[in-house]
Amino acid sequence: MTQPKVKDESDILADLIVKGMQEKKATDIVVLDLKSLKNAVSDYFVICSANSDSQLDAIARSVEEEVYKIAQEDPWQSEGRLNKEWVLLDYVSVVAHIFLKDKRQFYALEELWGDARIREVADQ
């Protein structure tokens, strides 16, 4: 009989980020597992789409609130809030990417990290 997988810190953090995204109705949420990739910059990328710049802001705030509420962690770095096309919240072991739909297609992170295991999260 195999033992159930124990979640480590980055697994829990990725789940909290997904929950924060879902709270504000983010769409097309995917979790890229980068743990097995050589030279990966973090354990996970969590990527979602927003329909407007105000939803983009709301999702970013929700992610920060959800992570802080449970893990008492603030992002190590936050980028993109001024241009409102792509917000990056860097928690070191997990990086959240919140895109406007057209910018997500343009940057195509899922394709750049094509060797990663990808878990799609069903829209709520």
C-alpha positions in Angstrom: 0.0 0.0 0.0 1.4 3.4 -0.9 1.5 6.3 1.5 -0.6 9.4 0.7 1.6 12.2 -0.5 2.4 14.7 2.2 1.9 18.3 1.1 4.9 20.5 1.5 4.9 24.3 1.9 4.9 25.1 -1.8 2.0 22.6 -2.4 -0.1 24.4 0.3 0.9 27.8 -1.0 -0.1 26.9 -4.6 -3.5 25.7 -3.2 -4.0 29.0 -1.3 -3.2 31.0 -4.5 -5.8 29.0 -6.5 -8.4 29.7 -3.8 -7.6 33.4 -3.9 -8.0 33.4 -7.6 -11.3 31.4 -7.4 -12.7 33.9 -4.9 -12.7 36.6 -7.6 -13.9 34.4 -10.5 -10.6 34.1 -12.3 -10.8 31.8 -15.4 -8.6 29.2 -17.0 -6.6 28.6 -13.8 -3.7 26.2 -14.3 -1.0 25.0 -11.9 2.4 24.2 -13.5 4.4 21.8 -11.4 8.1 22.8 -12.1 9.6 20.7 -9.2 11.1 18.1 -11.5 12.5 20.5 -14.1 16.2 21.4 -13.9 16.9 25.1 -13.5 13.3 25.9 -12.7 12.9 29.3 -11.0 10.2 28.0 -8.5 8.3 24.9 -7.6 5.0 26.1 -9.1 3.6 28.7 -11.5 -0.1 29.4 -10.9 -1.6 31.1 -13.9 -5.1 32.6 -14.4 -7.0 35.0 -16.7 -9.0 38.1 -15.8 -11.6 39.8 -18.0 -10.8 43.4 -17.1 -8.2 45.5 -15.4 -10.4 45.9 -12.3 -10.9 42.1 -12.1 -7.1 41.7 -12.4 -6.6 44.0 -9.4 -9.3 42.2 -7.4 -7.8 38.8 -8.1 -4.3 40.0 -7.1 -5.6 41.5 -3.8 -7.6 38.3 -3.1 -4.5 36.1 -3.6 -2.5 38.3 -1.3 -5.3 38.2 1.4 -5.8 34.5 1.2 -2.1 33.7 1.4 -1.6 36.1 4.3 -4.7 34.9 6.2 -3.5 31.3 6.3 0.3 31.4 5.8 1.1 34.9 7.1 3.2 35.5 4.0 3.4 38.6 1.8 4.8 38.3 -1.7 8.6 38.7 -1.9 8.0 40.7 -5.0 5.0 42.1 -6.9 5.1 43.5 -10.4 2.7 44.8 -13.1 0.1 46.6 -11.0 0.6 49.9 -12.9 0.2 48.6 -16.4 -2.7 46.3 -15.5 -2.1 43.7 -18.1 -0.1 41.1 -16.2 0.4 41.0 -12.4 3.1 38.8 -11.0 3.1 37.9 -7.3 6.3 36.1 -6.4 6.2 34.0 -3.2 9.6 32.5 -4.2 8.5 28.8 -4.2 5.3 29.7 -6.0 4.7 32.5 -8.5 1.2 33.7 -9.3 0.6 35.1 -12.8 -2.6 37.0 -13.4 -3.2 38.0 -17.0 -5.7 39.8 -19.1 -6.8 37.2 -21.6 -5.0 38.6 -24.7 -1.7 39.1 -22.8 -1.8 35.5 -21.5 -2.1 34.2 -25.1 0.7 36.5 -26.2 3.2 35.4 -23.5 2.1 31.7 -23.6 3.8 30.7 -20.3 2.3 27.2 -20.5 4.2 26.7 -23.8 7.5 28.1 -22.5 7.3 25.6 -19.6 6.0 22.7 -21.8 7.8 20.0 -19.8 6.0 20.9 -16.6 3.1 18.8 -15.3 0.0 20.9 -15.8 -3.1 20.7 -13.6 -6.1 22.5 -14.9 -8.5 23.8 -12.3 -12.2 23.8 -13.2 -13.9 27.2 -13.4 -16.4 27.6 -10.6 
